[in-house]
Amino acid sequence: MSRQPLDRGDRLEQQYRRLKTRNPVCLICGESNPFCLELHHLAGNQHHDDVAVVCRNCHRKLTDQQHDHIPPSNSEGHGPLATIGHYLLGLADFVLMIVNTLREFGRQLIAGAYAAE
């Protein structure tokens, strides 16, 4: 039995359910196309369940930074201190990307203001 392909409206509804919002937006760069958005585990999916909506590009950057975090000494129980450490490092990476975006937006606004004079 073959499955019928979903139409765009059904695919869009699937994305909204997956992202858990009907108004998804990348919290870092502002991308709002639901088909370009993903859920990023702030501490890495093996450490904590908290997620943030980000675009694929920002997700790849954040995940790459997580690979530079201190690896667990073994694959079994990490304990609460390791979980908190991974969470804080992931959150710091996230906030730093937001700060960099804010700086770029500020520069663009200032440049636009001076160009309009």
Summary of the structure (lengths in Angstrom):
residues: 117
radius of gyration: 18.3
end to end distance: 65.6
largest distance: 65.6
contacts: 273
relative contact order: 0.12
helix: 56%
strand: 9%
